Amino acid sequence: MPLTDARLLWLTVKSPLLILKVIALIHLHAAWLWLVKKLPFRRKGDDIPLQRNLRHPTPELTGRHD
């Protein structure tokens, strides 16, 4: 596909719209979980260091103390 001025303009407009679409879909899914599935809404905790590195959680998060 040739790279024309019109194509560049379309790609420039399309990218931010795609990001906004993903954000909107995430929020819609969260609303569906809250309204239809009746899952409780939980805010993030105040302890920010415990929210990092969740692939390798700390003993405080897992409850295990090896």
mmJSON file of the N, C-alpha and C atoms, coordinates in Angstrom:
{"data_MODEL":{"atom_site":{
"group_PDB":["ATOM","ATOM","ATOM","ATOM","ATOM","ATOM","ATOM","ATOM","ATOM","ATOM","ATOM","ATOM","ATOM","ATOM","ATOM","ATOM","ATOM","ATOM","ATOM","ATOM","ATOM","ATOM","ATOM","ATOM","ATOM","ATOM","ATOM","ATOM","ATOM","ATOM","ATOM","ATOM","ATOM","ATOM","ATOM","ATOM","ATOM","ATOM","ATOM","ATOM","ATOM","ATOM","ATOM","ATOM","ATOM","ATOM","ATOM","ATOM","ATOM","ATOM","ATOM","ATOM","ATOM","ATOM","ATOM","ATOM","ATOM","ATOM","ATOM","ATOM","ATOM","ATOM","ATOM","ATOM","ATOM","ATOM","ATOM","ATOM","ATOM","ATOM","ATOM","ATOM","ATOM","ATOM","ATOM","ATOM","ATOM","ATOM","ATOM","ATOM","ATOM","ATOM","ATOM","ATOM","ATOM","ATOM","ATOM","ATOM","ATOM","ATOM","ATOM","ATOM","ATOM","ATOM","ATOM","ATOM","ATOM","ATOM","ATOM","ATOM","ATOM","ATOM","ATOM","ATOM","ATOM","ATOM","ATOM","ATOM","ATOM","ATOM","ATOM","ATOM","ATOM","ATOM","ATOM","ATOM","ATOM","ATOM","ATOM","ATOM","ATOM","ATOM","ATOM","ATOM","ATOM","ATOM","ATOM","ATOM","ATOM","ATOM","ATOM","ATOM","ATOM","ATOM","ATOM","ATOM","ATOM","ATOM","ATOM","ATOM","ATOM","ATOM","ATOM","ATOM","ATOM","ATOM","ATOM","ATOM","ATOM","ATOM","ATOM","ATOM","ATOM","ATOM","ATOM","ATOM","ATOM","ATOM","ATOM","ATOM","ATOM","ATOM","ATOM","ATOM","ATOM","ATOM","ATOM","ATOM","ATOM","ATOM","ATOM","ATOM","ATOM","ATOM","ATOM","ATOM","ATOM","ATOM","ATOM","ATOM","ATOM","ATOM","ATOM","ATOM","ATOM","ATOM","ATOM","ATOM","ATOM","ATOM","ATOM","ATOM","ATOM","ATOM","ATOM","ATOM","ATOM","ATOM"],
"id":[1,2,3,4,5,6,7,8,9,10,11,12,13,14,15,16,17,18,19,20,21,22,23,24,25,26,27,28,29,30,31,32,33,34,35,36,37,38,39,40,41,42,43,44,45,46,47,48,49,50,51,52,53,54,55,56,57,58,59,60,61,62,63,64,65,66,67,68,69,70,71,72,73,74,75,76,77,78,79,80,81,82,83,84,85,86,87,88,89,90,91,92,93,94,95,96,97,98,99,100,101,102,103,104,105,106,107,108,109,110,111,112,113,114,115,116,117,118,119,120,121,122,123,124,125,126,127,128,129,130,131,132,133,134,135,136,137,138,139,140,141,142,143,144,145,146,147,148,149,150,151,152,153,154,155,156,157,158,159,160,161,162,163,164,165,166,167,168,169,170,171,172,173,174,175,176,177,178,179,180,181,182,183,184,185,186,187,188,189,190,191,192,193,194,195,196,197,198],
"type_symbol":["N","C","C","N","C","C","N","C","C","N","C","C","N","C","C","N","C","C","N","C","C","N","C","C","N","C","C","N","C","C","N","C","C","N","C","C","N","C","C","N","C","C","N","C","C","N","C","C","N","C","C","N","C","C","N","C","C","N","C","C","N","C","C","N","C","C","N","C","C","N","C","C","N","C","C","N","C","C","N","C","C","N","C","C","N","C","C","N","C","C","N","C","C","N","C","C","N","C","C","N","C","C","N","C","C","N","C","C","N","C","C","N","C","C","N","C","C","N","C","C","N","C","C","N","C","C","N","C","C","N","C","C","N","C","C","N","C","C","N","C","C","N","C","C","N","C","C","N","C","C","N","C","C","N","C","C","N","C","C","N","C","C","N","C","C","N","C","C","N","C","C","N","C","C","N","C","C","N","C","C","N","C","C","N","C","C","N","C","C","N","C","C","N","C","C","N","C","C"],
"label_atom_id":["N","CA","C","N","CA","C","N","CA","C","N","CA","C","N","CA","C","N","CA","C","N","CA","C","N","CA","C","N","CA","C","N","CA","C","N","CA","C","N","CA","C","N","CA","C","N","CA","C","N","CA","C","N","CA","C","N","CA","C","N","CA","C","N","CA","C","N","CA","C","N","CA","C","N","CA","C","N","CA","C","N","CA","C","N","CA","C","N","CA","C","N","CA","C","N","CA","C","N","CA","C","N","CA","C","N","CA","C","N","CA","C","N","CA","C","N","CA","C","N","CA","C","N","CA","C","N","CA","C","N","CA","C","N","CA","C","N","CA","C","N","CA","C","N","CA","C","N","CA","C","N","CA","C","N","CA","C","N","CA","C","N","CA","C","N","CA","C","N","CA","C","N","CA","C","N","CA","C","N","CA","C","N","CA","C","N","CA","C","N","CA","C","N","CA","C","N","CA","C","N","CA","C","N","CA","C","N","CA","C","N","CA","C","N","CA","C","N","CA","C","N","CA","C","N","CA","C","N","CA","C"],
"label_alt_id":[null,null,null,null,null,null,null,null,null,null,null,null,null,null,null,null,null,null,null,null,null,null,null,null,null,null,null,null,null,null,null,null,null,null,null,null,null,null,null,null,null,null,null,null,null,null,null,null,null,null,null,null,null,null,null,null,null,null,null,null,null,null,null,null,null,null,null,null,null,null,null,null,null,null,null,null,null,null,null,null,null,null,null,null,null,null,null,null,null,null,null,null,null,null,null,null,null,null,null,null,null,null,null,null,null,null,null,null,null,null,null,null,null,null,null,null,null,null,null,null,null,null,null,null,null,null,null,null,null,null,null,null,null,null,null,null,null,null,null,null,null,null,null,null,null,null,null,null,null,null,null,null,null,null,null,null,null,null,null,null,null,null,null,null,null,null,null,null,null,null,null,null,null,null,null,null,null,null,null,null,null,null,null,null,null,null,null,null,null,null,null,null,null,null,null,null,null,null],
"label_comp_id":["MET","MET","MET","PRO","PRO","PRO","LEU","LEU","LEU","THR","THR","THR","ASP","ASP","ASP","ALA","ALA","ALA","ARG","ARG","ARG","LEU","LEU","LEU","LEU","LEU","LEU","TRP","TRP","TRP","LEU","LEU","LEU","THR","THR","THR","VAL","VAL","VAL","LYS","LYS","LYS","SER","SER","SER","PRO","PRO","PRO","LEU","LEU","LEU","LEU","LEU","LEU","ILE","ILE","ILE","LEU","LEU","LEU","LYS","LYS","LYS","VAL","VAL","VAL","ILE","ILE","ILE","ALA","ALA","ALA","LEU","LEU","LEU","ILE","ILE","ILE","HIS","HIS","HIS","LEU","LEU","LEU","HIS","HIS","HIS","ALA","ALA","ALA","ALA","ALA","ALA","TRP","TRP","TRP","LEU","LEU","LEU","TRP","TRP","TRP","LEU","LEU","LEU","VAL","VAL","VAL","LYS","LYS","LYS","LYS","LYS","LYS","LEU","LEU","LEU","PRO","PRO","PRO","PHE","PHE","PHE","ARG","ARG","ARG","ARG","ARG","ARG","LYS","LYS","LYS","GLY","GLY","GLY","ASP","ASP","ASP","ASP","ASP","ASP","ILE","ILE","ILE","PRO","PRO","PRO","LEU","LEU","LEU","GLN","GLN","GLN","ARG","ARG","ARG","ASN","ASN","ASN","LEU","LEU","LEU","ARG","ARG","ARG","HIS","HIS","HIS","PRO","PRO","PRO","THR","THR","THR","PRO","PRO","PRO","GLU","GLU","GLU","LEU","LEU","LEU","THR","THR","THR","GLY","GLY","GLY","ARG","ARG","ARG","HIS","HIS","HIS","ASP","ASP","ASP"],
"label_asym_id":["A","A","A","A","A","A","A","A","A","A","A","A","A","A","A","A","A","A","A","A","A","A","A","A","A","A","A","A","A","A","A","A","A","A","A","A","A","A","A","A","A","A","A","A","A","A","A","A","A","A","A","A","A","A","A","A","A","A","A","A","A","A","A","A","A","A","A","A","A","A","A","A","A","A","A","A","A","A","A","A","A","A","A","A","A","A","A","A","A","A","A","A","A","A","A","A","A","A","A","A","A","A","A","A","A","A","A","A","A","A","A","A","A","A","A","A","A","A","A","A","A","A","A","A","A","A","A","A","A","A","A","A","A","A","A","A","A","A","A","A","A","A","A","A","A","A","A","A","A","A","A","A","A","A","A","A","A","A","A","A","A","A","A","A","A","A","A","A","A","A","A","A","A","A","A","A","A","A","A","A","A","A","A","A","A","A","A","A","A","A","A","A","A","A","A","A","A","A"],
"label_entity_id":["1","1","1","1","1","1","1","1","1","1","1","1","1","1","1","1","1","1","1","1","1","1","1","1","1","1","1","1","1","1","1","1","1","1","1","1","1","1","1","1","1","1","1","1","1","1","1","1","1","1","1","1","1","1","1","1","1","1","1","1","1","1","1","1","1","1","1","1","1","1","1","1","1","1","1","1","1","1","1","1","1","1","1","1","1","1","1","1","1","1","1","1","1","1","1","1","1","1","1","1","1","1","1","1","1","1","1","1","1","1","1","1","1","1","1","1","1","1","1","1","1","1","1","1","1","1","1","1","1","1","1","1","1","1","1","1","1","1","1","1","1","1","1","1","1","1","1","1","1","1","1","1","1","1","1","1","1","1","1","1","1","1","1","1","1","1","1","1","1","1","1","1","1","1","1","1","1","1","1","1","1","1","1","1","1","1","1","1","1","1","1","1","1","1","1","1","1","1"],
"label_seq_id":[1,1,1,2,2,2,3,3,3,4,4,4,5,5,5,6,6,6,7,7,7,8,8,8,9,9,9,10,10,10,11,11,11,12,12,12,13,13,13,14,14,14,15,15,15,16,16,16,17,17,17,18,18,18,19,19,19,20,20,20,21,21,21,22,22,22,23,23,23,24,24,24,25,25,25,26,26,26,27,27,27,28,28,28,29,29,29,30,30,30,31,31,31,32,32,32,33,33,33,34,34,34,35,35,35,36,36,36,37,37,37,38,38,38,39,39,39,40,40,40,41,41,41,42,42,42,43,43,43,44,44,44,45,45,45,46,46,46,47,47,47,48,48,48,49,49,49,50,50,50,51,51,51,52,52,52,53,53,53,54,54,54,55,55,55,56,56,56,57,57,57,58,58,58,59,59,59,60,60,60,61,61,61,62,62,62,63,63,63,64,64,64,65,65,65,66,66,66],
"pdbx_PDB_ins_code":[null,null,null,null,null,null,null,null,null,null,null,null,null,null,null,null,null,null,null,null,null,null,null,null,null,null,null,null,null,null,null,null,null,null,null,null,null,null,null,null,null,null,null,null,null,null,null,null,null,null,null,null,null,null,null,null,null,null,null,null,null,null,null,null,null,null,null,null,null,null,null,null,null,null,null,null,null,null,null,null,null,null,null,null,null,null,null,null,null,null,null,null,null,null,null,null,null,null,null,null,null,null,null,null,null,null,null,null,null,null,null,null,null,null,null,null,null,null,null,null,null,null,null,null,null,null,null,null,null,null,null,null,null,null,null,null,null,null,null,null,null,null,null,null,null,null,null,null,null,null,null,null,null,null,null,null,null,null,null,null,null,null,null,null,null,null,null,null,null,null,null,null,null,null,null,null,null,null,null,null,null,null,null,null,null,null,null,null,null,null,null,null,null,null,null,null,null,null],
"Cartn_x":[0.845,0.0,0.903,0.68,1.533,1.294,2.364,2.295,2.06,0.815,0.437,0.142,-0.059,-0.393,-1.715,-2.673,-3.971,-3.827,-3.009,-2.803,-2.12,-1.119,-0.445,-1.406,-2.258,-3.247,-4.2,-4.661,-5.57,-4.905,-3.651,-2.956,-2.719,-2.483,-2.297,-3.59,-4.708,-6.001,-6.419,-6.107,-6.554,-5.888,-4.612,-3.891,-4.454,-4.66,-5.247,-6.666,-7.413,-8.764,-8.742,-7.76,-7.633,-7.341,-6.475,-6.155,-7.401,-8.145,-9.373,-10.4,-10.432,-11.356,-11.008,-9.726,-9.302,-9.647,-9.382,-9.704,-11.208,-12.002,-13.458,-13.936,-13.372,-13.781,-13.408,-12.261,-11.87,-12.874,-13.257,-14.214,-15.604,-16.006,-17.296,-17.313,-16.217,-16.135,-16.187,-15.503,-15.549,-16.969,-17.662,-19.054,-19.942,-19.726,-20.503,-20.263,-19.002,-18.702,-19.379,-19.444,-20.044,-21.563,-22.167,-23.621,-24.262,-23.694,-24.322,-23.836,-22.547,-21.995,-21.972,-22.3,-22.365,-21.034,-19.932,-18.629,-18.378,-17.808,-17.599,-16.483,-16.627,-15.601,-14.568,-13.313,-12.246,-11.232,-10.9,-9.87,-8.505,-7.488,-6.123,-5.806,-4.965,-4.552,-3.581,-3.321,-2.392,-0.944,-0.705,0.666,1.194,1.701,2.149,3.279,4.276,5.345,4.834,3.736,3.204,2.489,2.217,1.52,2.477,3.738,4.731,5.216,5.736,6.359,5.411,4.233,3.254,3.564,4.511,4.915,5.699,6.404,7.175,6.784,5.615,5.108,5.982,5.94,6.688,5.957,6.641,5.982,4.779,4.806,3.673,2.409,2.55,1.388,0.903,1.82,1.423,1.04,1.479,1.192,2.161,3.129,4.121,5.401,5.994,7.28,8.21,8.967,9.864,11.1],
"Cartn_y":[-1.165,0.0,1.245,2.149,3.334,4.27,4.913,5.828,7.241,7.633,8.949,9.886,11.167,12.135,11.779,11.342,10.964,9.76,8.804,7.604,7.981,8.866,9.316,10.048,10.879,11.586,10.603,9.602,8.596,7.814,7.43,6.683,7.547,8.844,9.75,9.897,9.94,10.066,8.736,7.66,6.33,5.883,6.155,5.665,6.191,7.506,7.958,7.421,7.28,6.753,5.301,4.545,3.155,3.073,3.951,3.971,4.317,5.317,5.695,4.565,3.815,2.69,1.623,1.333,0.322,0.773,2.041,2.558,2.475,2.847,2.788,1.354,0.409,-0.99,-1.548,-1.136,-1.582,-1.07,0.203,0.766,0.143,-0.124,-0.781,-2.186,-2.89,-4.23,-4.16,-3.179,-3.006,-2.687,-1.831,-1.504,-2.734,-3.553,-4.78,-5.731,-5.864,-6.731,-6.231,-4.92,-4.338,-4.419,-4.104,-4.063,-5.435,-6.241,-7.531,-8.645,-8.73,-9.811,-9.503,-8.248,-7.809,-7.969,-7.784,-7.828,-6.499,-6.525,-5.27,-4.441,-3.128,-2.217,-2.045,-2.22,-2.073,-1.067,-0.144,0.832,0.241,0.807,0.395,0.78,-0.008,0.304,1.469,1.975,3.084,2.633,1.346,0.846,0.537,1.548,1.438,0.41,0.317,-0.678,-2.116,-2.421,-3.78,-4.053,-3.003,-3.175,-3.364,-3.353,-3.5,-4.948,-5.328,-6.63,-7.773,-7.785,-8.816,-10.159,-10.18,-11.474,-12.284,-11.593,-12.229,-11.541,-11.886,-11.158,-11.348,-10.35,-10.397,-11.296,-11.748,-12.601,-11.915,-10.57,-9.856,-10.075,-10.2,-10.389,-11.827,-12.771,-14.176,-14.754,-14.116,-14.644,-15.73,-16.035,-17.068,-16.416,-17.0,-16.526,-17.728,-17.876,-19.054,-18.9],
"Cartn_z":[0.0,0.0,0.0,-0.918,-0.985,0.214,0.624,1.755,1.241,1.199,0.685,1.853,1.545,2.586,3.264,2.472,3.033,3.954,3.568,4.398,5.716,5.656,6.873,7.803,7.219,8.025,8.704,7.966,8.528,9.659,9.483,10.523,11.763,11.555,12.686,13.478,12.809,13.49,14.105,13.44,13.859,15.166,15.344,16.522,17.833,18.006,19.274,19.486,18.416,18.557,19.015,18.562,18.986,20.481,20.962,22.388,23.2,22.74,23.443,23.416,22.328,22.227,23.269,23.425,24.398,25.814,26.126,27.458,27.713,26.717,26.869,27.076,26.336,26.489,27.856,28.393,29.733,30.765,30.63,31.576,31.419,30.207,30.0,30.601,30.461,31.041,32.565,33.147,34.601,35.055,34.32,34.668,34.559,33.539,33.373,34.549,34.963,36.099,37.365,37.54,38.734,38.693,37.55,37.462,37.273,36.401,36.06,36.97,37.169,37.984,39.472,39.816,41.216,41.952,41.24,41.893,42.586,43.775,44.499,43.859,43.981,43.508,44.599,44.261,45.248,44.736,45.591,45.239,45.536,44.879,45.189,46.618,47.238,48.599,48.624,49.812,49.96,49.965,50.128,50.22,48.814,48.146,46.756,46.577,47.469,47.237,47.142,47.824,47.751,46.433,45.643,44.378,43.214,43.469,42.406,42.341,41.198,40.986,41.352,40.77,41.096,40.439,39.494,38.938,39.959,40.819,41.887,43.191,43.738,44.902,46.134,46.978,48.226,49.208,50.255,51.269,51.924,51.998,52.596,51.778,50.44,49.596,49.585,49.634,49.545,50.898,51.979,53.3,53.722,52.844,53.17,53.691,54.666,55.19,55.229,54.114,53.995,54.832],
"occupancy":[1.0,1.0,1.0,1.0,1.0,1.0,1.0,1.0,1.0,1.0,1.0,1.0,1.0,1.0,1.0,1.0,1.0,1.0,1.0,1.0,1.0,1.0,1.0,1.0,1.0,1.0,1.0,1.0,1.0,1.0,1.0,1.0,1.0,1.0,1.0,1.0,1.0,1.0,1.0,1.0,1.0,1.0,1.0,1.0,1.0,1.0,1.0,1.0,1.0,1.0,1.0,1.0,1.0,1.0,1.0,1.0,1.0,1.0,1.0,1.0,1.0,1.0,1.0,1.0,1.0,1.0,1.0,1.0,1.0,1.0,1.0,1.0,1.0,1.0,1.0,1.0,1.0,1.0,1.0,1.0,1.0,1.0,1.0,1.0,1.0,1.0,1.0,1.0,1.0,1.0,1.0,1.0,1.0,1.0,1.0,1.0,1.0,1.0,1.0,1.0,1.0,1.0,1.0,1.0,1.0,1.0,1.0,1.0,1.0,1.0,1.0,1.0,1.0,1.0,1.0,1.0,1.0,1.0,1.0,1.0,1.0,1.0,1.0,1.0,1.0,1.0,1.0,1.0,1.0,1.0,1.0,1.0,1.0,1.0,1.0,1.0,1.0,1.0,1.0,1.0,1.0,1.0,1.0,1.0,1.0,1.0,1.0,1.0,1.0,1.0,1.0,1.0,1.0,1.0,1.0,1.0,1.0,1.0,1.0,1.0,1.0,1.0,1.0,1.0,1.0,1.0,1.0,1.0,1.0,1.0,1.0,1.0,1.0,1.0,1.0,1.0,1.0,1.0,1.0,1.0,1.0,1.0,1.0,1.0,1.0,1.0,1.0,1.0,1.0,1.0,1.0,1.0,1.0,1.0,1.0,1.0,1.0,1.0],
"B_iso_or_equiv":[0.0,0.0,0.0,0.0,0.0,0.0,0.0,0.0,0.0,0.0,0.0,0.0,0.0,0.0,0.0,0.0,0.0,0.0,0.0,0.0,0.0,0.0,0.0,0.0,0.0,0.0,0.0,0.0,0.0,0.0,0.0,0.0,0.0,0.0,0.0,0.0,0.0,0.0,0.0,0.0,0.0,0.0,0.0,0.0,0.0,0.0,0.0,0.0,0.0,0.0,0.0,0.0,0.0,0.0,0.0,0.0,0.0,0.0,0.0,0.0,0.0,0.0,0.0,0.0,0.0,0.0,0.0,0.0,0.0,0.0,0.0,0.0,0.0,0.0,0.0,0.0,0.0,0.0,0.0,0.0,0.0,0.0,0.0,0.0,0.0,0.0,0.0,0.0,0.0,0.0,0.0,0.0,0.0,0.0,0.0,0.0,0.0,0.0,0.0,0.0,0.0,0.0,0.0,0.0,0.0,0.0,0.0,0.0,0.0,0.0,0.0,0.0,0.0,0.0,0.0,0.0,0.0,0.0,0.0,0.0,0.0,0.0,0.0,0.0,0.0,0.0,0.0,0.0,0.0,0.0,0.0,0.0,0.0,0.0,0.0,0.0,0.0,0.0,0.0,0.0,0.0,0.0,0.0,0.0,0.0,0.0,0.0,0.0,0.0,0.0,0.0,0.0,0.0,0.0,0.0,0.0,0.0,0.0,0.0,0.0,0.0,0.0,0.0,0.0,0.0,0.0,0.0,0.0,0.0,0.0,0.0,0.0,0.0,0.0,0.0,0.0,0.0,0.0,0.0,0.0,0.0,0.0,0.0,0.0,0.0,0.0,0.0,0.0,0.0,0.0,0.0,0.0,0.0,0.0,0.0,0.0,0.0,0.0],
"pdbx_formal_charge":[null,null,null,null,null,null,null,null,null,null,null,null,null,null,null,null,null,null,null,null,null,null,null,null,null,null,null,null,null,null,null,null,null,null,null,null,null,null,null,null,null,null,null,null,null,null,null,null,null,null,null,null,null,null,null,null,null,null,null,null,null,null,null,null,null,null,null,null,null,null,null,null,null,null,null,null,null,null,null,null,null,null,null,null,null,null,null,null,null,null,null,null,null,null,null,null,null,null,null,null,null,null,null,null,null,null,null,null,null,null,null,null,null,null,null,null,null,null,null,null,null,null,null,null,null,null,null,null,null,null,null,null,null,null,null,null,null,null,null,null,null,null,null,null,null,null,null,null,null,null,null,null,null,null,null,null,null,null,null,null,null,null,null,null,null,null,null,null,null,null,null,null,null,null,null,null,null,null,null,null,null,null,null,null,null,null,null,null,null,null,null,null,null,null,null,null,null,null],
"auth_seq_id":[1,1,1,2,2,2,3,3,3,4,4,4,5,5,5,6,6,6,7,7,7,8,8,8,9,9,9,10,10,10,11,11,11,12,12,12,13,13,13,14,14,14,15,15,15,16,16,16,17,17,17,18,18,18,19,19,19,20,20,20,21,21,21,22,22,22,23,23,23,24,24,24,25,25,25,26,26,26,27,27,27,28,28,28,29,29,29,30,30,30,31,31,31,32,32,32,33,33,33,34,34,34,35,35,35,36,36,36,37,37,37,38,38,38,39,39,39,40,40,40,41,41,41,42,42,42,43,43,43,44,44,44,45,45,45,46,46,46,47,47,47,48,48,48,49,49,49,50,50,50,51,51,51,52,52,52,53,53,53,54,54,54,55,55,55,56,56,56,57,57,57,58,58,58,59,59,59,60,60,60,61,61,61,62,62,62,63,63,63,64,64,64,65,65,65,66,66,66],
"auth_comp_id":["MET","MET","MET","PRO","PRO","PRO","LEU","LEU","LEU","THR","THR","THR","ASP","ASP","ASP","ALA","ALA","ALA","ARG","ARG","ARG","LEU","LEU","LEU","LEU","LEU","LEU","TRP","TRP","TRP","LEU","LEU","LEU","THR","THR","THR","VAL","VAL","VAL","LYS","LYS","LYS","SER","SER","SER","PRO","PRO","PRO","LEU","LEU","LEU","LEU","LEU","LEU","ILE","ILE","ILE","LEU","LEU","LEU","LYS","LYS","LYS","VAL","VAL","VAL","ILE","ILE","ILE","ALA","ALA","ALA","LEU","LEU","LEU","ILE","ILE","ILE","HIS","HIS","HIS","LEU","LEU","LEU","HIS","HIS","HIS","ALA","ALA","ALA","ALA","ALA","ALA","TRP","TRP","TRP","LEU","LEU","LEU","TRP","TRP","TRP","LEU","LEU","LEU","VAL","VAL","VAL","LYS","LYS","LYS","LYS","LYS","LYS","LEU","LEU","LEU","PRO","PRO","PRO","PHE","PHE","PHE","ARG","ARG","ARG","ARG","ARG","ARG","LYS","LYS","LYS","GLY","GLY","GLY","ASP","ASP","ASP","ASP","ASP","ASP","ILE","ILE","ILE","PRO","PRO","PRO","LEU","LEU","LEU","GLN","GLN","GLN","ARG","ARG","ARG","ASN","ASN","ASN","LEU","LEU","LEU","ARG","ARG","ARG","HIS","HIS","HIS","PRO","PRO","PRO","THR","THR","THR","PRO","PRO","PRO","GLU","GLU","GLU","LEU","LEU","LEU","THR","THR","THR","GLY","GLY","GLY","ARG","ARG","ARG","HIS","HIS","HIS","ASP","ASP","ASP"],
"auth_asym_id":["A","A","A","A","A","A","A","A","A","A","A","A","A","A","A","A","A","A","A","A","A","A","A","A","A","A","A","A","A","A","A","A","A","A","A","A","A","A","A","A","A","A","A","A","A","A","A","A","A","A","A","A","A","A","A","A","A","A","A","A","A","A","A","A","A","A","A","A","A","A","A","A","A","A","A","A","A","A","A","A","A","A","A","A","A","A","A","A","A","A","A","A","A","A","A","A","A","A","A","A","A","A","A","A","A","A","A","A","A","A","A","A","A","A","A","A","A","A","A","A","A","A","A","A","A","A","A","A","A","A","A","A","A","A","A","A","A","A","A","A","A","A","A","A","A","A","A","A","A","A","A","A","A","A","A","A","A","A","A","A","A","A","A","A","A","A","A","A","A","A","A","A","A","A","A","A","A","A","A","A","A","A","A","A","A","A","A","A","A","A","A","A","A","A","A","A","A","A"],
"auth_atom_id":["N","CA","C","N","CA","C","N","CA","C","N","CA","C","N","CA","C","N","CA","C","N","CA","C","N","CA","C","N","CA","C","N","CA","C","N","CA","C","N","CA","C","N","CA","C","N","CA","C","N","CA","C","N","CA","C","N","CA","C","N","CA","C","N","CA","C","N","CA","C","N","CA","C","N","CA","C","N","CA","C","N","CA","C","N","CA","C","N","CA","C","N","CA","C","N","CA","C","N","CA","C","N","CA","C","N","CA","C","N","CA","C","N","CA","C","N","CA","C","N","CA","C","N","CA","C","N","CA","C","N","CA","C","N","CA","C","N","CA","C","N","CA","C","N","CA","C","N","CA","C","N","CA","C","N","CA","C","N","CA","C","N","CA","C","N","CA","C","N","CA","C","N","CA","C","N","CA","C","N","CA","C","N","CA","C","N","CA","C","N","CA","C","N","CA","C","N","CA","C","N","CA","C","N","CA","C","N","CA","C","N","CA","C","N","CA","C","N","CA","C","N","CA","C","N","CA","C","N","CA","C"],
"pdbx_PDB_model_num":[1,1,1,1,1,1,1,1,1,1,1,1,1,1,1,1,1,1,1,1,1,1,1,1,1,1,1,1,1,1,1,1,1,1,1,1,1,1,1,1,1,1,1,1,1,1,1,1,1,1,1,1,1,1,1,1,1,1,1,1,1,1,1,1,1,1,1,1,1,1,1,1,1,1,1,1,1,1,1,1,1,1,1,1,1,1,1,1,1,1,1,1,1,1,1,1,1,1,1,1,1,1,1,1,1,1,1,1,1,1,1,1,1,1,1,1,1,1,1,1,1,1,1,1,1,1,1,1,1,1,1,1,1,1,1,1,1,1,1,1,1,1,1,1,1,1,1,1,1,1,1,1,1,1,1,1,1,1,1,1,1,1,1,1,1,1,1,1,1,1,1,1,1,1,1,1,1,1,1,1,1,1,1,1,1,1,1,1,1,1,1,1,1,1,1,1,1,1]
}}}
